[in-house]
Amino acid sequence: MKTEYNFSKAERGKFYDPKTVFNFPIYLEKDVDEFIRKLADEKGKDIEDLVNEWLRGNMQLIQSIQ
């Protein structure tokens, strides 16, 4: 690594895109991952769809008791 870098010709915001959406990665523990993959395969669904259904159900439950 250099001790100094020259940014005199740099362009601020060159790669910035205000429409970009960042999706947070979710890391599951091995047992949870295996369970969800197996269940998704049995139901013929994508893992993302299955997890989103569960989370939406929990969101509705939480909202109903608040």
mmCIF file as Biopython writes it, N, C-alpha, C and O atoms, coordinates in Angstrom:
data_model
#
loop_
_atom_site.group_PDB
_atom_site.id
_atom_site.type_symbol
_atom_site.label_atom_id
_atom_site.label_alt_id
_atom_site.label_comp_id
_atom_site.label_asym_id
_atom_site.label_entity_id
_atom_site.label_seq_id
_atom_site.pdbx_PDB_ins_code
_atom_site.Cartn_x
_atom_site.Cartn_y
_atom_site.Cartn_z
_atom_site.occupancy
_atom_site.B_iso_or_equiv
_atom_site.auth_seq_id
_atom_site.auth_asym_id
_atom_site.pdbx_PDB_model_num
ATOM 1   N N  . MET A ? 1  ? 0.837   -1.173  0.000   1.0 0.0 1  A 1 
ATOM 2   C CA . MET A ? 1  ? 0.000   0.000   0.000   1.0 0.0 1  A 1 
ATOM 3   C C  . MET A ? 1  ? 0.885   1.240   0.000   1.0 0.0 1  A 1 
ATOM 4   O O  . MET A ? 1  ? 1.881   1.316   0.719   1.0 0.0 1  A 1 
ATOM 5   N N  . LYS A ? 2  ? 0.499   2.201   -0.817  1.0 0.0 2  A 1 
ATOM 6   C CA . LYS A ? 2  ? 1.278   3.434   -0.891  1.0 0.0 2  A 1 
ATOM 7   C C  . LYS A ? 2  ? 1.048   4.276   0.364   1.0 0.0 2  A 1 
ATOM 8   O O  . LYS A ? 2  ? 0.022   4.155   1.033   1.0 0.0 2  A 1 
ATOM 9   N N  . THR A ? 3  ? 2.017   5.123   0.663   1.0 0.0 3  A 1 
ATOM 10  C CA . THR A ? 3  ? 1.846   6.020   1.801   1.0 0.0 3  A 1 
ATOM 11  C C  . THR A ? 3  ? 0.950   7.194   1.431   1.0 0.0 3  A 1 
ATOM 12  O O  . THR A ? 3  ? 0.299   7.774   2.300   1.0 0.0 3  A 1 
ATOM 13  N N  . GLU A ? 4  ? 0.910   7.552   0.141   1.0 0.0 4  A 1 
ATOM 14  C CA . GLU A ? 4  ? 0.056   8.646   -0.336  1.0 0.0 4  A 1 
ATOM 15  C C  . GLU A ? 4  ? -0.572  8.268   -1.668  1.0 0.0 4  A 1 
ATOM 16  O O  . GLU A ? 4  ? 0.029   7.545   -2.463  1.0 0.0 4  A 1 
ATOM 17  N N  . TYR A ? 5  ? -1.778  8.759   -1.908  1.0 0.0 5  A 1 
ATOM 18  C CA . TYR A ? 5  ? -2.471  8.554   -3.170  1.0 0.0 5  A 1 
ATOM 19  C C  . TYR A ? 5  ? -2.840  9.910   -3.754  1.0 0.0 5  A 1 
ATOM 20  O O  . TYR A ? 5  ? -3.165  10.838  -3.013  1.0 0.0 5  A 1 
ATOM 21  N N  . ASN A ? 6  ? -2.793  10.031  -5.077  1.0 0.0 6  A 1 
ATOM 22  C CA . ASN A ? 6  ? -3.112  11.272  -5.755  1.0 0.0 6  A 1 
ATOM 23  C C  . ASN A ? 6  ? -4.541  11.192  -6.301  1.0 0.0 6  A 1 
ATOM 24  O O  . ASN A ? 6  ? -4.817  10.429  -7.227  1.0 0.0 6  A 1 
ATOM 25  N N  . PHE A ? 7  ? -5.432  11.977  -5.728  1.0 0.0 7  A 1 
ATOM 26  C CA . PHE A ? 7  ? -6.824  12.022  -6.173  1.0 0.0 7  A 1 
ATOM 27  C C  . PHE A ? 7  ? -7.138  13.308  -6.938  1.0 0.0 7  A 1 
ATOM 28  O O  . PHE A ? 7  ? -8.306  13.674  -7.073  1.0 0.0 7  A 1 
ATOM 29  N N  . SER A ? 8  ? -6.125  13.988  -7.434  1.0 0.0 8  A 1 
ATOM 30  C CA . SER A ? 8  ? -6.343  15.273  -8.098  1.0 0.0 8  A 1 
ATOM 31  C C  . SER A ? 8  ? -7.178  15.132  -9.373  1.0 0.0 8  A 1 
ATOM 32  O O  . SER A ? 8  ? -7.849  16.088  -9.762  1.0 0.0 8  A 1 
ATOM 33  N N  . LYS A ? 9  ? -7.157  13.981  -10.029 1.0 0.0 9  A 1 
ATOM 34  C CA . LYS A ? 9  ? -7.935  13.771  -11.257 1.0 0.0 9  A 1 
ATOM 35  C C  . LYS A ? 9  ? -9.189  12.925  -10.994 1.0 0.0 9  A 1 
ATOM 36  O O  . LYS A ? 9  ? -9.839  12.462  -11.932 1.0 0.0 9  A 1 
ATOM 37  N N  . ALA A ? 10 ? -9.514  12.733  -9.741  1.0 0.0 10 A 1 
ATOM 38  C CA . ALA A ? 10 ? -10.683 11.920  -9.392  1.0 0.0 10 A 1 
ATOM 39  C C  . ALA A ? 10 ? -11.968 12.675  -9.691  1.0 0.0 10 A 1 
ATOM 40  O O  . ALA A ? 10 ? -11.994 13.905  -9.705  1.0 0.0 10 A 1 
ATOM 41  N N  . GLU A ? 11 ? -13.032 11.919  -9.931  1.0 0.0 11 A 1 
ATOM 42  C CA . GLU A ? 11 ? -14.336 12.506  -10.220 1.0 0.0 11 A 1 
ATOM 43  C C  . GLU A ? 11 ? -15.307 12.090  -9.123  1.0 0.0 11 A 1 
ATOM 44  O O  . GLU A ? 11 ? -15.625 10.909  -8.984  1.0 0.0 11 A 1 
ATOM 45  N N  . ARG A ? 12 ? -15.776 13.055  -8.348  1.0 0.0 12 A 1 
ATOM 46  C CA . ARG A ? 12 ? -16.695 12.781  -7.241  1.0 0.0 12 A 1 
ATOM 47  C C  . ARG A ? 12 ? -18.027 12.263  -7.772  1.0 0.0 12 A 1 
ATOM 48  O O  . ARG A ? 12 ? -18.615 12.843  -8.685  1.0 0.0 12 A 1 
ATOM 49  N N  . GLY A ? 13 ? -18.498 11.150  -7.177  1.0 0.0 13 A 1 
ATOM 50  C CA . GLY A ? 13 ? -19.808 10.610  -7.533  1.0 0.0 13 A 1 
ATOM 51  C C  . GLY A ? 13 ? -19.854 9.879   -8.861  1.0 0.0 13 A 1 
ATOM 52  O O  . GLY A ? 13 ? -20.941 9.653   -9.393  1.0 0.0 13 A 1 
ATOM 53  N N  . LYS A ? 14 ? -18.723 9.508   -9.406  1.0 0.0 14 A 1 
ATOM 54  C CA . LYS A ? 14 ? -18.671 8.869   -10.727 1.0 0.0 14 A 1 
ATOM 55  C C  . LYS A ? 14 ? -19.523 7.599   -10.784 1.0 0.0 14 A 1 
ATOM 56  O O  . LYS A ? 14 ? -20.168 7.334   -11.799 1.0 0.0 14 A 1 
ATOM 57  N N  . PHE A ? 15 ? -19.531 6.827   -9.727  1.0 0.0 15 A 1 
ATOM 58  C CA . PHE A ? 15 ? -20.251 5.561   -9.721  1.0 0.0 15 A 1 
ATOM 59  C C  . PHE A ? 15 ? -21.538 5.613   -8.897  1.0 0.0 15 A 1 
ATOM 60  O O  . PHE A ? 15 ? -22.162 4.577   -8.665  1.0 0.0 15 A 1 
ATOM 61  N N  . TYR A ? 16 ? -21.937 6.792   -8.458  1.0 0.0 16 A 1 
ATOM 62  C CA . TYR A ? 16 ? -23.138 6.950   -7.644  1.0 0.0 16 A 1 
ATOM 63  C C  . TYR A ? 16 ? -24.385 6.866   -8.515  1.0 0.0 16 A 1 
ATOM 64  O O  . TYR A ? 16 ? -24.469 7.513   -9.559  1.0 0.0 16 A 1 
ATOM 65  N N  . ASP A ? 17 ? -25.340 6.073   -8.082  1.0 0.0 17 A 1 
ATOM 66  C CA . ASP A ? 17 ? -26.625 5.962   -8.767  1.0 0.0 17 A 1 
ATOM 67  C C  . ASP A ? 17 ? -27.718 6.073   -7.705  1.0 0.0 17 A 1 
ATOM 68  O O  . ASP A ? 17 ? -27.867 5.167   -6.885  1.0 0.0 17 A 1 
ATOM 69  N N  . PRO A ? 18 ? -28.488 7.168   -7.702  1.0 0.0 18 A 1 
ATOM 70  C CA . PRO A ? 18 ? -29.492 7.360   -6.653  1.0 0.0 18 A 1 
ATOM 71  C C  . PRO A ? 18 ? -30.619 6.337   -6.697  1.0 0.0 18 A 1 
ATOM 72  O O  . PRO A ? 18 ? -31.346 6.188   -5.714  1.0 0.0 18 A 1 
ATOM 73  N N  . LYS A ? 19 ? -30.782 5.627   -7.816  1.0 0.0 19 A 1 
ATOM 74  C CA . LYS A ? 19 ? -31.855 4.634   -7.926  1.0 0.0 19 A 1 
ATOM 75  C C  . LYS A ? 19 ? -31.439 3.249   -7.428  1.0 0.0 19 A 1 
ATOM 76  O O  . LYS A ? 19 ? -32.253 2.325   -7.397  1.0 0.0 19 A 1 
ATOM 77  N N  . THR A ? 20 ? -30.197 3.113   -7.047  1.0 0.0 20 A 1 
ATOM 78  C CA . THR A ? 20 ? -29.704 1.822   -6.585  1.0 0.0 20 A 1 
ATOM 79  C C  . THR A ? 20 ? -30.363 1.437   -5.268  1.0 0.0 20 A 1 
ATOM 80  O O  . THR A ? 20 ? -30.477 2.254   -4.354  1.0 0.0 20 A 1 
ATOM 81  N N  . VAL A ? 21 ? -30.792 0.193   -5.185  1.0 0.0 21 A 1 
ATOM 82  C CA . VAL A ? 21 ? -31.404 -0.331  -3.964  1.0 0.0 21 A 1 
ATOM 83  C C  . VAL A ? 21 ? -30.473 -1.392  -3.400  1.0 0.0 21 A 1 
ATOM 84  O O  . VAL A ? 21 ? -30.053 -2.308  -4.106  1.0 0.0 21 A 1 
ATOM 85  N N  . PHE A ? 22 ? -30.160 -1.256  -2.131  1.0 0.0 22 A 1 
ATOM 86  C CA . PHE A ? 22 ? -29.284 -2.228  -1.476  1.0 0.0 22 A 1 
ATOM 87  C C  . PHE A ? 22 ? -30.137 -3.219  -0.707  1.0 0.0 22 A 1 
ATOM 88  O O  . PHE A ? 22 ? -30.918 -2.830  0.162   1.0 0.0 22 A 1 
ATOM 89  N N  . ASN A ? 23 ? -29.991 -4.494  -1.022  1.0 0.0 23 A 1 
ATOM 90  C CA . ASN A ? 23 ? -30.681 -5.551  -0.281  1.0 0.0 23 A 1 
ATOM 91  C C  . ASN A ? 23 ? -29.690 -6.166  0.697   1.0 0.0 23 A 1 
ATOM 92  O O  . ASN A ? 23 ? -28.598 -6.590  0.319   1.0 0.0 23 A 1 
ATOM 93  N N  . PHE A ? 24 ? -30.094 -6.203  1.955   1.0 0.0 24 A 1 
ATOM 94  C CA . PHE A ? 24 ? -29.221 -6.762  2.972   1.0 0.0 24 A 1 
ATOM 95  C C  . PHE A ? 24 ? -29.144 -8.276  2.821   1.0 0.0 24 A 1 
ATOM 96  O O  . PHE A ? 24 ? -30.173 -8.940  2.697   1.0 0.0 24 A 1 
ATOM 97  N N  . PRO A ? 25 ? -27.935 -8.825  2.831   1.0 0.0 25 A 1 
ATOM 98  C CA . PRO A ? 25 ? -27.828 -10.285 2.801   1.0 0.0 25 A 1 
ATOM 99  C C  . PRO A ? 25 ? -28.227 -10.847 4.164   1.0 0.0 25 A 1 
ATOM 100 O O  . PRO A ? 25 ? -27.956 -10.237 5.199   1.0 0.0 25 A 1 
ATOM 101 N N  . ILE A ? 26 ? -28.849 -11.975 4.157   1.0 0.0 26 A 1 
ATOM 102 C CA . ILE A ? 26 ? -29.255 -12.631 5.398   1.0 0.0 26 A 1 
ATOM 103 C C  . ILE A ? 26 ? -28.481 -13.939 5.486   1.0 0.0 26 A 1 
ATOM 104 O O  . ILE A ? 26 ? -28.521 -14.745 4.556   1.0 0.0 26 A 1 
ATOM 105 N N  . TYR A ? 27 ? -27.789 -14.155 6.573   1.0 0.0 27 A 1 
ATOM 106 C CA . TYR A ? 27 ? -27.016 -15.366 6.762   1.0 0.0 27 A 1 
ATOM 107 C C  . TYR A ? 27 ? -27.702 -16.232 7.810   1.0 0.0 27 A 1 
ATOM 108 O O  . TYR A ? 27 ? -27.885 -15.818 8.955   1.0 0.0 27 A 1 
ATOM 109 N N  . LEU A ? 28 ? -28.072 -17.424 7.405   1.0 0.0 28 A 1 
ATOM 110 C CA . LEU A ? 28 ? -28.772 -18.339 8.296   1.0 0.0 28 A 1 
ATOM 111 C C  . LEU A ? 28 ? -27.793 -19.342 8.873   1.0 0.0 28 A 1 
ATOM 112 O O  . LEU A ? 28 ? -26.791 -19.688 8.248   1.0 0.0 28 A 1 
ATOM 113 N N  . GLU A ? 29 ? -28.097 -19.796 10.065  1.0 0.0 29 A 1 
ATOM 114 C CA . GLU A ? 29 ? -27.284 -20.859 10.645  1.0 0.0 29 A 1 
ATOM 115 C C  . GLU A ? 29 ? -27.602 -22.150 9.899   1.0 0.0 29 A 1 
ATOM 116 O O  . GLU A ? 29 ? -28.660 -22.285 9.285   1.0 0.0 29 A 1 
ATOM 117 N N  . LYS A ? 30 ? -26.678 -23.085 9.964   1.0 0.0 30 A 1 
ATOM 118 C CA . LYS A ? 30 ? -26.746 -24.288 9.141   1.0 0.0 30 A 1 
ATOM 119 C C  . LYS A ? 30 ? -28.058 -25.055 9.319   1.0 0.0 30 A 1 
ATOM 120 O O  . LYS A ? 30 ? -28.662 -25.471 8.330   1.0 0.0 30 A 1 
ATOM 121 N N  . ASP A ? 31 ? -28.506 -25.248 10.554  1.0 0.0 31 A 1 
ATOM 122 C CA . ASP A ? 31 ? -29.724 -26.033 10.777  1.0 0.0 31 A 1 
ATOM 123 C C  . ASP A ? 31 ? -30.961 -25.334 10.216  1.0 0.0 31 A 1 
ATOM 124 O O  . ASP A ? 31 ? -31.853 -25.984 9.669   1.0 0.0 31 A 1 
ATOM 125 N N  . VAL A ? 32 ? -31.010 -24.016 10.352  1.0 0.0 32 A 1 
ATOM 126 C CA . VAL A ? 32 ? -32.143 -23.248 9.824   1.0 0.0 32 A 1 
ATOM 127 C C  . VAL A ? 32 ? -32.121 -23.281 8.302   1.0 0.0 32 A 1 
ATOM 128 O O  . VAL A ? 32 ? -33.159 -23.468 7.669   1.0 0.0 32 A 1 
ATOM 129 N N  . ASP A ? 33 ? -30.958 -23.104 7.721   1.0 0.0 33 A 1 
ATOM 130 C CA . ASP A ? 33 ? -30.801 -23.133 6.273   1.0 0.0 33 A 1 
ATOM 131 C C  . ASP A ? 33 ? -31.250 -24.480 5.696   1.0 0.0 33 A 1 
ATOM 132 O O  . ASP A ? 33 ? -31.982 -24.527 4.708   1.0 0.0 33 A 1 
ATOM 133 N N  . GLU A ? 34 ? -30.810 -25.555 6.315   1.0 0.0 34 A 1 
ATOM 134 C CA . GLU A ? 34 ? -31.185 -26.896 5.841   1.0 0.0 34 A 1 
ATOM 135 C C  . GLU A ? 34 ? -32.698 -27.105 5.932   1.0 0.0 34 A 1 
ATOM 136 O O  . GLU A ? 34 ? -33.303 -27.656 5.013   1.0 0.0 34 A 1 
ATOM 137 N N  . PHE A ? 35 ? -33.307 -26.671 7.030   1.0 0.0 35 A 1 
ATOM 138 C CA . PHE A ? 35 ? -34.746 -26.820 7.213   1.0 0.0 35 A 1 
ATOM 139 C C  . PHE A ? 35 ? -35.514 -26.053 6.137   1.0 0.0 35 A 1 
ATOM 140 O O  . PHE A ? 35 ? -36.439 -26.589 5.525   1.0 0.0 35 A 1 
ATOM 141 N N  . ILE A ? 36 ? -35.124 -24.792 5.910   1.0 0.0 36 A 1 
ATOM 142 C CA . ILE A ? 36 ? -35.841 -23.962 4.943   1.0 0.0 36 A 1 
ATOM 143 C C  . ILE A ? 36 ? -35.640 -24.491 3.525   1.0 0.0 36 A 1 
ATOM 144 O O  . ILE A ? 36 ? -36.585 -24.506 2.736   1.0 0.0 36 A 1 
ATOM 145 N N  . ARG A ? 37 ? -34.442 -24.920 3.192   1.0 0.0 37 A 1 
ATOM 146 C CA . ARG A ? 37 ? -34.199 -25.476 1.849   1.0 0.0 37 A 1 
ATOM 147 C C  . ARG A ? 37 ? -35.048 -26.721 1.612   1.0 0.0 37 A 1 
ATOM 148 O O  . ARG A ? 37 ? -35.636 -26.886 0.543   1.0 0.0 37 A 1 
ATOM 149 N N  . LYS A ? 38 ? -35.108 -27.586 2.605   1.0 0.0 38 A 1 
ATOM 150 C CA . LYS A ? 38 ? -35.891 -28.810 2.476   1.0 0.0 38 A 1 
ATOM 151 C C  . LYS A ? 38 ? -37.372 -28.476 2.301   1.0 0.0 38 A 1 
ATOM 152 O O  . LYS A ? 38 ? -38.040 -29.041 1.434   1.0 0.0 38 A 1 
ATOM 153 N N  . LEU A ? 39 ? -37.880 -27.567 3.115   1.0 0.0 39 A 1 
ATOM 154 C CA . LEU A ? 39 ? -39.283 -27.183 3.043   1.0 0.0 39 A 1 
ATOM 155 C C  . LEU A ? 39 ? -39.608 -26.498 1.709   1.0 0.0 39 A 1 
ATOM 156 O O  . LEU A ? 39 ? -40.654 -26.757 1.113   1.0 0.0 39 A 1 
ATOM 157 N N  . ALA A ? 40 ? -38.719 -25.637 1.252   1.0 0.0 40 A 1 
ATOM 158 C CA . ALA A ? 40 ? -38.918 -24.958 -0.032  1.0 0.0 40 A 1 
ATOM 159 C C  . ALA A ? 40 ? -38.953 -25.973 -1.176  1.0 0.0 40 A 1 
ATOM 160 O O  . ALA A ? 40 ? -39.769 -25.856 -2.090  1.0 0.0 40 A 1 
ATOM 161 N N  . ASP A ? 41 ? -38.070 -26.961 -1.122  1.0 0.0 41 A 1 
ATOM 162 C CA . ASP A ? 41 ? -38.073 -28.015 -2.151  1.0 0.0 41 A 1 
ATOM 163 C C  . ASP A ? 41 ? -39.376 -28.797 -2.133  1.0 0.0 41 A 1 
ATOM 164 O O  . ASP A ? 41 ? -39.946 -29.086 -3.185  1.0 0.0 41 A 1 
ATOM 165 N N  . GLU A ? 42 ? -39.848 -29.141 -0.938  1.0 0.0 42 A 1 
ATOM 166 C CA . GLU A ? 42 ? -41.092 -29.904 -0.814  1.0 0.0 42 A 1 
ATOM 167 C C  . GLU A ? 42 ? -42.288 -29.126 -1.352  1.0 0.0 42 A 1 
ATOM 168 O O  . GLU A ? 42 ? -43.196 -29.704 -1.951  1.0 0.0 42 A 1 
ATOM 169 N N  . LYS A ? 43 ? -42.283 -27.811 -1.136  1.0 0.0 43 A 1 
ATOM 170 C CA . LYS A ? 43 ? -43.403 -26.976 -1.572  1.0 0.0 43 A 1 
ATOM 171 C C  . LYS A ? 43 ? -43.225 -26.475 -2.999  1.0 0.0 43 A 1 
ATOM 172 O O  . LYS A ? 43 ? -44.144 -25.882 -3.564  1.0 0.0 43 A 1 
ATOM 173 N N  . GLY A ? 44 ? -42.056 -26.706 -3.585  1.0 0.0 44 A 1 
ATOM 174 C CA . GLY A ? 44 ? -41.781 -26.236 -4.936  1.0 0.0 44 A 1 
ATOM 175 C C  . GLY A ? 44 ? -41.693 -24.721 -5.031  1.0 0.0 44 A 1 
ATOM 176 O O  . GLY A ? 44 ? -42.085 -24.134 -6.040  1.0 0.0 44 A 1 
ATOM 177 N N  . LYS A ? 45 ? -41.176 -24.084 -3.975  1.0 0.0 45 A 1 
ATOM 178 C CA . LYS A ? 45 ? -41.057 -22.627 -3.926  1.0 0.0 45 A 1 
ATOM 179 C C  . LYS A ? 45 ? -39.593 -22.234 -3.809  1.0 0.0 45 A 1 
ATOM 180 O O  . LYS A ? 45 ? -38.738 -23.030 -3.421  1.0 0.0 45 A 1 
ATOM 181 N N  . ASP A ? 46 ? -39.336 -20.977 -4.159  1.0 0.0 46 A 1 
ATOM 182 C CA . ASP A ? 46 ? -38.003 -20.425 -3.910  1.0 0.0 46 A 1 
ATOM 183 C C  . ASP A ? 46 ? -37.878 -20.130 -2.424  1.0 0.0 46 A 1 
ATOM 184 O O  . ASP A ? 46 ? -38.864 -19.813 -1.759  1.0 0.0 46 A 1 
ATOM 185 N N  . ILE A ? 47 ? -36.667 -20.234 -1.910  1.0 0.0 47 A 1 
ATOM 186 C CA . ILE A ? 47 ? -36.417 -19.966 -0.496  1.0 0.0 47 A 1 
ATOM 187 C C  . ILE A ? 47 ? -36.837 -18.542 -0.145  1.0 0.0 47 A 1 
ATOM 188 O O  . ILE A ? 47 ? -37.435 -18.306 0.904   1.0 0.0 47 A 1 
ATOM 189 N N  . GLU A ? 48 ? -36.521 -17.590 -1.033  1.0 0.0 48 A 1 
ATOM 190 C CA . GLU A ? 48 ? -36.845 -16.192 -0.768  1.0 0.0 48 A 1 
ATOM 191 C C  . GLU A ? 48 ? -38.345 -15.995 -0.606  1.0 0.0 48 A 1 
ATOM 192 O O  . GLU A ? 48 ? -38.788 -15.252 0.270   1.0 0.0 48 A 1 
ATOM 193 N N  . ASP A ? 49 ? -39.133 -16.669 -1.459  1.0 0.0 49 A 1 
ATOM 194 C CA . ASP A ? 49 ? -40.592 -16.544 -1.378  1.0 0.0 49 A 1 
ATOM 195 C C  . ASP A ? 49 ? -41.114 -17.112 -0.064  1.0 0.0 49 A 1 
ATOM 196 O O  . ASP A ? 49 ? -41.978 -16.517 0.580   1.0 0.0 49 A 1 
ATOM 197 N N  . LEU A ? 50 ? -40.588 -18.255 0.324   1.0 0.0 50 A 1 
ATOM 198 C CA . LEU A ? 50 ? -41.018 -18.895 1.567   1.0 0.0 50 A 1 
ATOM 199 C C  . LEU A ? 50 ? -40.692 -18.025 2.779   1.0 0.0 50 A 1 
ATOM 200 O O  . LEU A ? 50 ? -41.539 -17.831 3.650   1.0 0.0 50 A 1 
ATOM 201 N N  . VAL A ? 51 ? -39.488 -17.510 2.836   1.0 0.0 51 A 1 
ATOM 202 C CA . VAL A ? 51 ? -39.068 -16.676 3.965   1.0 0.0 51 A 1 
ATOM 203 C C  . VAL A ? 51 ? -39.878 -15.385 3.993   1.0 0.0 51 A 1 
ATOM 204 O O  . VAL A ? 51 ? -40.287 -14.940 5.065   1.0 0.0 51 A 1 
ATOM 205 N N  . ASN A ? 52 ? -40.117 -14.775 2.829   1.0 0.0 52 A 1 
ATOM 206 C CA . ASN A ? 52 ? -40.916 -13.546 2.787   1.0 0.0 52 A 1 
ATOM 207 C C  . ASN A ? 52 ? -42.341 -13.796 3.271   1.0 0.0 52 A 1 
ATOM 208 O O  . ASN A ? 52 ? -42.905 -12.955 3.971   1.0 0.0 52 A 1 
ATOM 209 N N  . GLU A ? 53 ? -42.930 -14.929 2.914   1.0 0.0 53 A 1 
ATOM 210 C CA . GLU A ? 53 ? -44.270 -15.273 3.405   1.0 0.0 53 A 1 
ATOM 211 C C  . GLU A ? 53 ? -44.274 -15.369 4.925   1.0 0.0 53 A 1 
ATOM 212 O O  . GLU A ? 53 ? -45.164 -14.827 5.581   1.0 0.0 53 A 1 
ATOM 213 N N  . TRP A ? 54 ? -43.288 -16.051 5.482   1.0 0.0 54 A 1 
ATOM 214 C CA . TRP A ? 54 ? -43.197 -16.192 6.944   1.0 0.0 54 A 1 
ATOM 215 C C  . TRP A ? 54 ? -43.045 -14.829 7.614   1.0 0.0 54 A 1 
ATOM 216 O O  . TRP A ? 54 ? -43.715 -14.533 8.603   1.0 0.0 54 A 1 
ATOM 217 N N  . LEU A ? 55 ? -42.165 -14.014 7.068   1.0 0.0 55 A 1 
ATOM 218 C CA . LEU A ? 55 ? -41.917 -12.702 7.674   1.0 0.0 55 A 1 
ATOM 219 C C  . LEU A ? 55 ? -43.149 -11.807 7.574   1.0 0.0 55 A 1 
ATOM 220 O O  . LEU A ? 55 ? -43.470 -11.090 8.522   1.0 0.0 55 A 1 
ATOM 221 N N  . ARG A ? 56 ? -43.842 -11.842 6.437   1.0 0.0 56 A 1 
ATOM 222 C CA . ARG A ? 56 ? -45.069 -11.047 6.306   1.0 0.0 56 A 1 
ATOM 223 C C  . ARG A ? 56 ? -46.128 -11.513 7.314   1.0 0.0 56 A 1 
ATOM 224 O O  . ARG A ? 56 ? -46.835 -10.695 7.902   1.0 0.0 56 A 1 
ATOM 225 N N  . GLY A ? 57 ? -46.228 -12.817 7.504   1.0 0.0 57 A 1 
ATOM 226 C CA . GLY A ? 57 ? -47.158 -13.357 8.502   1.0 0.0 57 A 1 
ATOM 227 C C  . GLY A ? 57 ? -46.819 -12.851 9.892   1.0 0.0 57 A 1 
ATOM 228 O O  . GLY A ? 57 ? -47.712 -12.468 10.647  1.0 0.0 57 A 1 
ATOM 229 N N  . ASN A ? 58 ? -45.558 -12.845 10.233  1.0 0.0 58 A 1 
ATOM 230 C CA . ASN A ? 58 ? -45.122 -12.338 11.542  1.0 0.0 58 A 1 
ATOM 231 C C  . ASN A ? 58 ? -45.359 -10.837 11.658  1.0 0.0 58 A 1 
ATOM 232 O O  . ASN A ? 58 ? -45.730 -10.346 12.725  1.0 0.0 58 A 1 
ATOM 233 N N  . MET A ? 59 ? -45.145 -10.102 10.557  1.0 0.0 59 A 1 
ATOM 234 C CA . MET A ? 59 ? -45.406 -8.658  10.572  1.0 0.0 59 A 1 
ATOM 235 C C  . MET A ? 59 ? -46.885 -8.390  10.857  1.0 0.0 59 A 1 
ATOM 236 O O  . MET A ? 59 ? -47.221 -7.519  11.660  1.0 0.0 59 A 1 
ATOM 237 N N  . GLN A ? 60 ? -47.761 -9.140  10.197  1.0 0.0 60 A 1 
ATOM 238 C CA . GLN A ? 60 ? -49.196 -8.965  10.420  1.0 0.0 60 A 1 
ATOM 239 C C  . GLN A ? 60 ? -49.589 -9.312  11.847  1.0 0.0 60 A 1 
ATOM 240 O O  . GLN A ? 60 ? -50.406 -8.623  12.457  1.0 0.0 60 A 1 
ATOM 241 N N  . LEU A ? 61 ? -49.010 -10.377 12.376  1.0 0.0 61 A 1 
ATOM 242 C CA . LEU A ? 61 ? -49.287 -10.770 13.758  1.0 0.0 61 A 1 
ATOM 243 C C  . LEU A ? 61 ? -48.858 -9.668  14.734  1.0 0.0 61 A 1 
ATOM 244 O O  . LEU A ? 61 ? -49.613 -9.296  15.632  1.0 0.0 61 A 1 
ATOM 245 N N  . ILE A ? 62 ? -47.677 -9.168  14.554  1.0 0.0 62 A 1 
ATOM 246 C CA . ILE A ? 62 ? -47.168 -8.108  15.430  1.0 0.0 62 A 1 
ATOM 247 C C  . ILE A ? 62 ? -48.040 -6.853  15.332  1.0 0.0 62 A 1 
ATOM 248 O O  . ILE A ? 62 ? -48.374 -6.235  16.343  1.0 0.0 62 A 1 
ATOM 249 N N  . GLN A ? 63 ? -48.402 -6.490  14.104  1.0 0.0 63 A 1 
ATOM 250 C CA . GLN A ? 63 ? -49.231 -5.295  13.918  1.0 0.0 63 A 1 
ATOM 251 C C  . GLN A ? 63 ? -50.619 -5.479  14.531  1.0 0.0 63 A 1 
ATOM 252 O O  . GLN A ? 63 ? -51.209 -4.512  15.012  1.0 0.0 63 A 1 
ATOM 253 N N  . SER A ? 64 ? -51.146 -6.698  14.521  1.0 0.0 64 A 1 
ATOM 254 C CA . SER A ? 64 ? -52.475 -6.934  15.056  1.0 0.0 64 A 1 
ATOM 255 C C  . SER A ? 64 ? -52.530 -6.854  16.585  1.0 0.0 64 A 1 
ATOM 256 O O  . SER A ? 64 ? -53.592 -6.594  17.151  1.0 0.0 64 A 1 
ATOM 257 N N  . ILE A ? 65 ? -51.403 -7.073  17.249  1.0 0.0 65 A 1 
ATOM 258 C CA . ILE A ? 65 ? -51.413 -7.028  18.716  1.0 0.0 65 A 1 
ATOM 259 C C  . ILE A ? 65 ? -50.874 -5.708  19.265  1.0 0.0 65 A 1 
ATOM 260 O O  . ILE A ? 65 ? -50.819 -5.522  20.481  1.0 0.0 65 A 1 
ATOM 261 N N  . GLN A ? 66 ? -50.483 -4.810  18.398  1.0 0.0 66 A 1 
ATOM 262 C CA . GLN A ? 66 ? -49.961 -3.510  18.870  1.0 0.0 66 A 1 
ATOM 263 C C  . GLN A ? 66 ? -51.086 -2.537  19.076  1.0 0.0 66 A 1 
ATOM 264 O O  . GLN A ? 66 ? -50.849 -1.394  19.468  1.0 0.0 66 A 1 
#
